[in-house]
Structure formats: structure tokens, C-alpha cells
Amino acid sequence: MSAGRAVWVKIRSSEAERAAWHAKARAAGLTLSDLIRRSIGRAHTWTVAHAEVERERTREVARVGNNLNQIARWANTHKGAVEAVEVIGHLIAIERALAALARFESSDSDAH
């Protein structure tokens, strides 16, 4: 046992889970303890405040998606109109902006 690590943490698992964890540890060249410490160290936990912010962000994105669907439906109905071509151009710009935001959010959450 390593100096400074004299405390045991016990959890319950099935035999299958335990075997899978040991296999992962062996494949990574680690002890099961090291694998679990590293895994827990990378885990991101949510505070209540974070969870509420994330729920509100999800609601807002859903609202934007609903509005975009209505606009897209209109544009598909009026395909021949000059206005529809302009609207479709704006929809493409919005889609690109949302994709960039999603990439930013994804990389931001990976940092936690």
C-alpha cells in the first residue's frame, strides 16, 4: 500500500462488473485502484445551479428549434419566391452558428 493512501473505499458490484473493471485496468496497464482513481478524477459532477442552467439552455435551444422548423416549413411551401431563397440563406447561417456553438459548448464541458 502506498504511503498516504491508507484509507479504503468499498463499493458493491456484480462479479461481471468487477471482472470488466479488472480487464479494463489490465488493458490500460494499471491496477484497478489506479484505474478507478483516474476515472473518478475525470468525472464531472453537476451542482444544482449547473443543472438548472443546463435545463434552461435546453429549453431555449428547443424554442429556437421550433421557430426554425416553422420558418423552414414556410420556406419549403414558398420555394419559388425570392423571399424564400433569402430565408433559406439565413437558415443556413443560423445552422452554422448553432453548430459552432455546439462545438464550443462541447469543448467547454470537456474541460470540467
Secondary structure, DSSP 8 states (H G I E B T S, - for coil): --TT----------HHHHHHHHHHHHHHT--HHHHHHHHHHH-----HHHHHHHHHHHHHHHHHHHHHHHHHHHHHHTTTSHHHHHHHHHHHHHHHHHHHHHHHHHHHHHT-
